């Protein structure tokens, strides 16, 4: 692996760590700083798609309003691949927070991000989070567990 590719992969991993910390702090500005203006996002909740940072900001704000207390967002099995000016990352995420009654709720999601180099750093141009669902019932599998290895 060449030195630039190694550096880029390390930077994207660092950005994932910063993303987790920003979510834990409910810091919208730090979260949204990772996104390019032309972002298109497919989230596990809400509308079919979000276009642009302003649209996604409103979504993140609603998410934080729903989870009143201290929540968490963990990245597992992170894989990063860099190819020139574009990169992608895929991961499993375990996230949760207290509901209105103060009971902790959590779920596993699948995530992927497409990154583009913008002004000397990496920005997310596409993000996709999804949750598995039961085909027979149409219900989201909130109790899905992280698979082994």
GUFIGU-773589 format. One line per field, with one value per residue (C-alpha): residue number from 1; x, y, z. Coordinates in nm, 2 decimals, padded with zeros to 4 digits, always signed. Example, Ala and Ser with C-alpha at 12.3 -4.5 7.8 and 13.67 -1.06 7.14 Angstrom:
GUFIGU-773589
nr <- (1 | 2)
x <- (+01.23 | +01.37)
y <- (-00.45 | -00.11)
z <- (+00.78 | +00.71)
This chain:
GUFIGU-773589
nr <- (1 | 2 | 3 | 4 | 5 | 6 | 7 | 8 | 9 | 10 | 11 | 12 | 13 | 14 | 15 | 16 | 17 | 18 | 19 | 20 | 21 | 22 | 23 | 24 | 25 | 26 | 27 | 28 | 29 | 30 | 31 | 32 | 33 | 34 | 35 | 36 | 37 | 38 | 39 | 40 | 41 | 42 | 43 | 44 | 45 | 46 | 47 | 48 | 49 | 50 | 51 | 52 | 53 | 54 | 55 | 56 | 57 | 58 | 59 | 60 | 61 | 62 | 63 | 64 | 65 | 66 | 67 | 68 | 69 | 70 | 71 | 72 | 73 | 74 | 75 | 76 | 77 | 78 | 79 | 80 | 81 | 82 | 83 | 84 | 85 | 86 | 87 | 88 | 89 | 90 | 91 | 92 | 93 | 94 | 95 | 96 | 97 | 98 | 99 | 100 | 101 | 102 | 103 | 104 | 105 | 106 | 107 | 108 | 109 | 110 | 111 | 112 | 113 | 114 | 115 | 116 | 117 | 118 | 119 | 120 | 121 | 122 | 123 | 124 | 125 | 126 | 127 | 128 | 129 | 130 | 131 | 132 | 133 | 134 | 135 | 136 | 137 | 138 | 139 | 140 | 141 | 142 | 143 | 144 | 145 | 146 | 147 | 148 | 149)
x <- (+00.00 | +00.15 | +00.20 | -00.08 | -00.34 | -00.24 | -00.27 | -00.61 | -00.75 | -00.62 | -00.78 | -01.12 | -01.10 | -01.02 | -01.33 | -01.55 | -01.42 | -01.49 | -01.84 | -01.91 | -01.79 | -02.00 | -02.31 | -02.25 | -02.21 | -02.52 | -02.30 | -02.48 | -02.21 | -01.93 | -02.15 | -02.25 | -01.89 | -01.82 | -02.07 | -02.02 | -02.28 | -02.40 | -02.47 | -02.74 | -02.83 | -03.05 | -03.12 | -03.28 | -03.56 | -03.75 | -03.80 | -03.67 | -03.38 | -03.22 | -03.06 | -02.81 | -02.67 | -02.96 | -03.21 | -03.00 | -02.94 | -03.32 | -03.32 | -03.04 | -03.21 | -03.53 | -03.33 | -03.17 | -03.51 | -03.65 | -03.35 | -03.37 | -03.10 | -02.74 | -02.72 | -02.45 | -02.33 | -02.07 | -01.89 | -01.80 | -01.63 | -01.52 | -01.37 | -01.22 | -01.11 | -00.95 | -00.91 | -00.76 | -01.01 | -01.30 | -01.32 | -01.59 | -01.64 | -01.88 | -01.96 | -02.20 | -02.34 | -02.49 | -02.68 | -02.93 | -03.06 | -03.34 | -03.70 | -03.95 | -03.99 | -03.61 | -03.57 | -03.26 | -03.34 | -03.08 | -03.05 | -02.79 | -02.77 | -02.57 | -02.39 | -02.19 | -02.04 | -01.89 | -01.62 | -01.47 | -01.17 | -01.28 | -01.04 | -00.77 | -00.98 | -01.24 | -01.62 | -01.91 | -02.11 | -02.33 | -02.44 | -02.67 | -02.79 | -03.04 | -03.19 | -03.28 | -03.65 | -03.85 | -04.00 | -04.30 | -04.41 | -04.26 | -04.13 | -03.79 | -03.57 | -03.48 | -03.34 | -03.09 | -02.76 | -02.41 | -02.30 | -01.98 | -01.65)
y <- (+00.00 | +00.34 | +00.60 | +00.84 | +00.56 | +00.45 | +00.82 | +00.86 | +00.54 | +00.65 | +00.99 | +00.83 | +00.61 | +00.92 | +01.09 | +00.79 | +00.83 | +01.20 | +01.13 | +00.90 | +01.16 | +01.43 | +01.22 | +01.14 | +01.52 | +01.59 | +01.84 | +01.91 | +02.14 | +01.87 | +01.60 | +01.81 | +01.93 | +01.58 | +01.62 | +01.78 | +02.03 | +01.78 | +01.51 | +01.25 | +01.03 | +00.73 | +00.69 | +00.40 | +00.64 | +00.92 | +01.00 | +00.79 | +01.03 | +01.35 | +01.59 | +01.85 | +01.93 | +02.16 | +01.87 | +01.63 | +01.88 | +01.90 | +01.52 | +01.49 | +01.76 | +01.55 | +01.24 | +01.42 | +01.55 | +01.20 | +01.07 | +01.30 | +01.16 | +01.05 | +00.81 | +00.62 | +00.54 | +00.28 | +00.17 | -00.20 | -00.39 | -00.07 | -00.13 | +00.16 | +00.15 | +00.45 | +00.49 | +00.83 | +01.11 | +00.87 | +00.63 | +00.43 | +00.29 | +00.03 | -00.07 | -00.21 | +00.05 | -00.01 | +00.29 | +00.38 | +00.61 | +00.64 | +00.67 | +00.91 | +00.69 | +00.68 | +00.32 | +00.25 | +00.13 | +00.02 | -00.14 | -00.26 | -00.09 | -00.14 | +00.17 | +00.28 | +00.61 | +00.74 | +01.00 | +01.25 | +01.47 | +01.83 | +02.12 | +01.89 | +01.67 | +01.39 | +01.47 | +01.23 | +01.27 | +00.97 | +00.80 | +00.50 | +00.35 | +00.06 | -00.19 | -00.55 | -00.64 | -00.95 | -01.02 | -01.21 | -00.94 | -00.63 | -00.53 | -00.39 | -00.63 | -00.41 | -00.70 | -00.80 | -00.89 | -00.83 | -01.13 | -01.30 | -01.21)
z <- (+00.00 | -00.09 | +00.17 | +00.05 | +00.04 | +00.39 | +00.51 | +00.34 | +00.50 | +00.84 | +00.80 | +00.71 | +01.01 | +01.22 | +01.07 | +01.17 | +01.53 | +01.53 | +01.40 | +01.69 | +01.94 | +01.77 | +01.79 | +02.16 | +02.22 | +01.99 | +01.82 | +01.49 | +01.35 | +01.40 | +01.25 | +00.95 | +00.89 | +00.75 | +00.47 | +00.13 | +00.01 | -00.26 | -00.01 | -00.08 | +00.22 | +00.27 | +00.64 | +00.83 | +00.95 | +00.78 | +00.42 | +00.13 | +00.08 | +00.20 | -00.05 | +00.08 | +00.42 | +00.52 | +00.46 | +00.66 | +00.94 | +01.00 | +01.01 | +01.26 | +01.48 | +01.48 | +01.58 | +01.87 | +01.98 | +01.98 | +02.19 | +02.49 | +02.71 | +02.65 | +02.35 | +02.18 | +01.83 | +01.79 | +01.47 | +01.43 | +01.15 | +00.97 | +00.63 | +00.43 | +00.07 | -00.11 | -00.48 | -00.58 | -00.51 | -00.40 | -00.11 | +00.06 | +00.40 | +00.53 | +00.88 | +01.13 | +01.38 | +01.72 | +01.84 | +02.10 | +02.36 | +02.61 | +02.50 | +02.65 | +02.95 | +03.01 | +02.90 | +02.69 | +02.34 | +02.09 | +01.75 | +01.49 | +01.15 | +00.84 | +00.71 | +00.41 | +00.32 | -00.01 | +00.04 | -00.20 | -00.15 | -00.11 | -00.03 | +00.09 | +00.32 | +00.29 | +00.28 | +00.26 | -00.06 | +00.00 | +00.32 | +00.36 | +00.69 | +00.69 | +00.93 | +00.85 | +00.83 | +00.85 | +00.51 | +00.64 | +00.88 | +00.72 | +01.07 | +01.13 | +01.33 | +01.62 | +01.81 | +01.54 | +01.69 | +01.56 | +01.35 | +01.45 | +01.28)
